[in-house]
Amino acid sequence: MNILVTGGAGYIGSVTSEQLLNQGHQVVVFDNLERGHRAALDPRAKFIEGDLRDYPAIERALLQTRPEAVVHFAAYALVGESMERPEVYFGNNLRGGINLAEAMLKSGTRRIVFSSTCAVYGQPDCSPITEDTPQKPTNPYGESKLMFEKVLSWYQRLHGFQPVFLRYFNACGASAKFGEDRDPETHLIPNILKVALGQKPAVELFGDDYDTPDGTCIRDYIHVADLARAHCLALVKPVTGAINLGTGHGYSVRQVIDVARRITGHPIPIALASRRSGDPGRLVAAAAKAERELGWRPEHSSLEEIIGSAWAWCRAHPHGYEKK
């Protein structure tokens, strides 16, 4: 297939592009490199530098390349930043998404796999979280993703779009070539590994009084390679609508730190901090639909493999990607 990947210079986009190319697909990456990295572009892909907020740019890219499908990653994804700058998130994630949908309409492309998020659920009352769990986002980031899901659902009804919304939980790990490199870094595992690299004195632990076995938050961690494979499957399976991507079980923050200590051989000190506002104690996916409809189940998402792959990438790239 000929596939356009928006945000293909970012974390999950780069690994997905790599897997698509390995499977023999033609890949065109559309990215503005604002938060992605030129060094994260797979050299086998065609690269078009552009911004989704610039409608003529994405229209031109789609009309020139005429992809059979789009995999859409390009978005801002920092919860805290979205609370401080909601207009930026709605401007980029929603307006940019609408520009993409309109350009797809003009180019005749109807298949889209959308990188959504478990943030659309907010703080659910039940666990594990199914696709039917009420969607009640608690921040503009999650709201912007849910709003674009609704846009695509209307385009499905009125224009024949075939959208898949992959709502994934905590993306982590690395491939041999591509890993996490963002500023500021907000994810737990990269911050733990910065301590092991000697770049931070301690890892912050935001609350130890949750109603969980060890008092720390429990999350469903999913290897980026598993996430990428789900996107590849969603392009070719006859499915539409929302699908959760997770392992179906979670690990606490302390469990993650303990595994990282074993793998890195570093003591990884902890600095206890107050709870972050809005942090649920437990977020775990019900992933049966992904197995049933995509034929997908995680293969690389043990904590040992996740942290081992991330640690290998961090040691090879202690300061992230080279800035060129």
C-alpha positions as CSV (number, residue, x, y, z in Angstrom):
1,M,0.0,0.0,0.0
2,N,0.9,3.6,-0.4
3,I,0.5,5.2,3.1
4,L,0.9,8.7,4.3
5,V,2.0,9.0,8.0
6,T,1.5,12.3,9.7
7,G,3.9,12.8,12.6
8,G,6.2,10.1,11.3
9,A,9.3,11.8,12.8
10,G,7.8,11.4,16.3
11,Y,8.2,8.6,18.8
12,I,5.4,6.2,17.8
13,G,5.2,7.5,14.2
14,S,8.9,6.6,13.6
15,V,8.6,3.1,14.8
16,T,5.3,2.5,12.9
17,S,6.9,3.9,9.7
18,E,9.8,1.5,10.2
19,Q,7.5,-1.5,10.5
20,L,5.3,-0.4,7.5
21,L,8.5,-0.1,5.4
22,N,9.7,-3.5,6.6
23,Q,6.4,-5.0,5.4
24,G,7.0,-3.6,1.9
25,H,4.6,-0.6,2.0
26,Q,5.5,2.7,0.5
27,V,5.5,5.4,3.2
28,V,5.3,9.2,2.9
29,V,6.0,11.0,6.1
30,F,4.4,14.4,6.6
31,D,5.8,16.2,9.6
32,N,6.7,19.8,10.6
33,L,9.6,18.7,12.8
34,E,8.4,21.0,15.6
35,R,8.5,18.1,18.1
36,G,9.7,15.3,15.9
37,H,13.3,14.7,14.8
38,R,14.9,14.6,11.4
39,A,17.1,11.8,12.7
40,A,14.0,9.8,13.5
41,L,13.0,9.7,9.8
42,D,13.5,6.3,8.2
43,P,15.6,7.0,5.1
44,R,13.5,4.6,3.1
45,A,10.4,6.9,3.4
46,K,9.7,9.9,1.3
47,F,9.6,13.0,3.6
48,I,7.4,16.1,3.1
49,E,8.0,18.8,5.6
50,G,4.7,20.5,6.4
51,D,2.2,21.6,9.0
52,L,-1.4,20.3,9.3
53,R,-2.5,23.8,10.3
54,D,-1.5,24.9,6.8
55,Y,-4.3,23.5,4.8
56,P,-2.7,24.1,1.3
57,A,0.4,22.1,2.5
58,I,-1.5,18.9,3.5
59,E,-3.8,19.2,0.5
60,R,-0.8,19.4,-1.8
61,A,0.9,16.5,-0.1
62,L,-2.2,14.3,-0.5
63,L,-2.9,15.3,-4.1
64,Q,0.7,14.6,-5.0
65,T,1.0,11.2,-3.3
66,R,-2.6,9.9,-3.5
67,P,-2.2,7.5,-0.6
68,E,-4.5,4.6,-0.1
69,A,-4.6,5.2,3.6
70,V,-3.4,7.7,6.3
71,V,-1.9,6.9,9.7
72,H,-2.4,10.0,11.8
73,F,0.0,10.7,14.7
74,A,0.7,14.4,14.4
75,A,-0.5,16.1,17.6
76,Y,0.5,17.8,20.8
77,A,0.4,15.3,23.6
78,L,1.3,16.9,27.0
79,V,-1.5,16.9,29.4
80,G,-0.1,19.6,31.7
81,E,0.6,21.9,28.7
82,S,-2.9,21.4,27.4
83,M,-4.3,22.7,30.7
84,E,-2.1,25.8,30.4
85,R,-2.6,26.4,26.7
86,P,-5.9,24.8,25.6
87,E,-6.2,27.0,22.5
88,V,-2.9,25.6,21.2
89,Y,-4.2,22.0,21.6
90,F,-7.5,22.6,19.9
91,G,-5.8,24.6,17.2
92,N,-3.3,21.9,16.4
93,N,-5.0,18.6,17.3
94,L,-8.5,19.5,16.1
95,R,-8.1,22.2,13.5
96,G,-5.1,20.3,12.0
97,G,-7.1,17.1,12.0
98,I,-10.0,18.7,10.2
99,N,-7.6,20.1,7.6
100,L,-6.3,16.5,7.1
101,A,-9.9,15.1,6.8
102,E,-10.8,17.8,4.2
103,A,-7.7,17.1,2.2
104,M,-8.4,13.4,2.3
105,L,-11.9,14.1,1.0
106,K,-10.4,16.0,-1.9
107,S,-7.8,13.4,-2.7
108,G,-10.2,10.4,-2.5
109,T,-8.4,8.8,0.5
110,R,-11.0,7.3,2.9
111,R,-9.0,4.9,5.2
112,I,-7.5,6.5,8.3
113,V,-5.9,5.0,11.4
114,F,-6.0,7.6,14.1
115,S,-3.6,7.7,17.0
116,S,-6.0,8.3,19.8
117,T,-5.5,7.9,23.6
118,C,-7.0,6.5,26.8
119,A,-7.2,10.1,27.9
120,V,-10.6,10.2,26.2
121,Y,-11.9,8.2,29.2
122,G,-10.8,10.7,31.8
123,Q,-11.0,9.2,35.3
124,P,-13.3,6.1,34.8
125,D,-15.2,4.5,37.6
126,C,-14.3,1.0,36.5
127,S,-11.2,-1.0,35.6
128,P,-10.3,-2.5,33.2
129,I,-11.5,0.1,30.7
130,T,-13.5,-1.1,27.7
131,E,-14.3,0.8,24.5
132,D,-17.8,1.4,25.9
133,T,-16.6,3.1,29.1
134,P,-18.0,6.6,29.1
135,Q,-15.7,9.1,27.5
136,K,-15.3,12.0,29.9
137,P,-11.9,13.7,29.3
138,T,-10.5,15.8,32.1
139,N,-8.1,17.9,30.0
140,P,-8.0,19.6,26.6
141,Y,-5.5,17.0,25.3
142,G,-8.0,14.2,25.8
143,E,-10.9,16.4,24.7
144,S,-9.1,17.3,21.4
145,K,-8.6,13.7,20.6
146,L,-12.2,12.7,21.4
147,M,-13.5,15.7,19.3
148,F,-11.5,14.5,16.3
149,E,-12.8,11.0,16.8
150,K,-16.3,12.5,16.5
151,V,-15.3,14.5,13.4
152,L,-14.1,11.3,11.7
153,S,-17.3,9.4,12.8
154,W,-19.4,12.0,11.0
155,Y,-17.1,11.8,7.9
156,Q,-17.7,8.0,8.0
157,R,-21.5,8.5,8.0
158,L,-21.6,11.3,5.4
159,H,-18.5,10.8,3.2
160,G,-17.7,7.0,3.4
161,F,-14.6,7.3,5.5
162,Q,-13.2,4.2,7.2
163,P,-11.7,5.4,10.4
164,V,-10.1,3.3,13.2
165,F,-9.4,5.0,16.5
166,L,-6.6,3.3,18.4
167,R,-6.9,4.4,22.0
168,Y,-3.7,3.3,23.6
169,F,-2.4,3.4,27.1
170,N,1.2,4.0,28.3
171,A,3.5,3.8,25.2
172,C,7.1,2.9,26.1
173,G,10.2,1.0,25.0
174,A,12.1,1.5,21.8
175,S,13.1,-0.3,18.6
176,A,16.8,-0.7,17.8
177,K,16.8,2.5,15.8
178,F,14.1,4.7,17.3
179,G,13.2,5.8,20.8
180,E,11.7,8.5,23.0
181,D,13.2,12.0,22.9
182,R,11.0,14.9,24.0
183,D,11.5,18.2,25.8
184,P,10.1,18.4,28.4
185,E,10.1,14.7,29.2
186,T,7.0,13.7,31.2
187,H,6.9,9.9,30.8
188,L,8.0,7.8,33.7
189,I,10.4,5.3,32.1
190,P,12.5,7.9,30.2
191,N,12.8,9.9,33.4
192,I,13.8,6.8,35.4
193,L,16.5,6.1,32.8
194,K,17.8,9.7,33.0
195,V,18.6,9.0,36.6
196,A,20.4,5.8,35.6
197,L,22.4,7.8,33.0
198,G,23.4,10.3,35.7
199,Q,21.4,13.1,34.1
200,K,18.9,13.5,37.0
201,P,19.6,13.0,40.8
202,A,16.3,11.1,41.5
203,V,13.0,10.1,39.9
204,E,10.0,11.9,41.3
205,L,7.3,9.8,42.8
206,F,4.0,11.6,42.6
207,G,2.1,10.2,45.6
208,D,2.4,7.0,47.5
209,D,-1.0,6.9,49.2
210,Y,-3.2,5.6,46.4
211,D,-5.6,2.7,46.9
212,T,-3.2,0.2,45.3
213,P,-1.1,-2.6,46.8
214,D,2.0,-0.4,47.2
215,G,0.3,3.0,47.3
216,T,1.6,4.2,43.8
217,C,-0.3,4.6,40.6
218,I,-0.9,1.6,38.4
219,R,-0.7,1.9,34.6
220,D,-0.9,-0.3,31.6
221,Y,2.5,-0.2,29.8
222,I,2.6,-1.2,26.1
223,H,5.8,-1.6,24.0
224,V,6.0,0.8,21.1
225,A,6.7,-2.1,18.8
226,D,3.4,-3.7,19.8
227,L,1.6,-0.4,19.2
228,A,3.2,0.0,15.8
229,R,2.1,-3.5,14.8
230,A,-1.5,-2.7,15.8
231,H,-1.4,0.3,13.4
232,C,-0.2,-1.9,10.6
233,L,-3.0,-4.5,11.2
234,A,-5.6,-1.7,11.4
235,L,-4.7,-0.7,7.9
236,V,-5.6,-4.0,6.4
237,K,-8.3,-5.4,8.6
238,P,-12.0,-4.7,7.8
239,V,-12.6,-2.8,11.0
240,T,-13.7,0.7,12.0
241,G,-14.3,2.5,15.3
242,A,-12.6,2.5,18.6
243,I,-10.1,-0.1,19.8
244,N,-8.1,-0.1,23.0
245,L,-4.5,-1.1,22.9
246,G,-3.1,-2.4,26.2
247,T,-1.9,-5.5,27.9
248,G,-5.0,-5.9,30.2
249,H,-2.9,-5.7,33.4
250,G,-0.9,-2.9,35.0
251,Y,2.3,-2.2,37.0
252,S,2.7,0.2,39.8
253,V,5.3,3.0,39.7
254,R,7.4,1.2,42.3
255,Q,7.3,-2.0,40.3
256,V,8.6,-0.1,37.2
257,I,11.4,1.5,39.3
258,D,12.4,-1.9,40.8
259,V,12.7,-3.5,37.3
260,A,14.7,-0.6,36.1
261,R,17.1,-0.9,39.0
262,R,17.7,-4.6,38.1
263,I,18.2,-3.9,34.4
264,T,20.4,-0.8,34.7
265,G,22.3,-1.8,37.9
266,H,21.7,1.7,39.2
267,P,20.1,2.4,42.6
268,I,17.7,5.0,41.1
269,P,16.9,7.1,44.1
270,I,13.3,8.3,44.6
271,A,12.1,11.9,45.5
272,L,8.6,11.7,47.0
273,A,6.4,14.5,45.7
274,S,2.7,15.4,46.1
275,R,0.0,13.8,44.0
276,R,-0.6,15.4,40.6
277,S,-4.0,16.8,40.2
278,G,-6.3,14.5,38.3
279,D,-4.0,11.4,38.4
280,P,-6.3,8.3,38.7
281,G,-4.9,5.5,40.9
282,R,-5.4,2.8,38.2
283,L,-5.7,2.9,34.4
284,V,-5.7,-0.5,32.8
285,A,-7.1,-1.5,29.3
286,A,-9.6,-4.2,28.5
287,A,-7.9,-5.4,25.3
288,A,-10.2,-8.2,24.1
289,K,-11.5,-6.2,21.2
290,A,-8.1,-5.7,19.7
291,E,-7.4,-9.4,19.8
292,R,-10.9,-10.2,18.4
293,E,-11.0,-7.7,15.6
294,L,-7.3,-7.1,14.7
295,G,-5.9,-10.4,15.6
296,W,-3.5,-8.5,17.8
297,R,-2.0,-9.2,21.2
298,P,1.1,-7.7,22.8
299,E,4.3,-9.7,22.3
300,H,7.0,-7.4,23.7
301,S,5.3,-5.7,26.6
302,S,6.8,-7.4,29.7
303,L,8.4,-4.7,31.9
304,E,11.8,-6.4,31.4
305,E,11.6,-6.1,27.6
306,I,10.2,-2.6,27.6
307,I,12.8,-1.2,30.0
308,G,15.6,-3.3,28.4
309,S,14.9,-1.9,24.9
310,A,14.5,1.7,26.2
311,W,17.8,1.3,28.2
312,A,19.6,0.0,25.2
313,W,18.4,3.0,23.1
314,C,19.2,5.5,25.8
315,R,22.8,4.2,26.2
316,A,23.2,4.5,22.4
317,H,21.6,8.0,22.4
318,P,22.3,9.5,25.9
319,H,21.3,12.9,24.7
320,G,18.6,11.8,22.3
321,Y,18.6,12.3,18.6
322,E,21.4,14.4,17.0
323,K,20.0,17.8,16.2
324,K,20.7,18.6,12.6
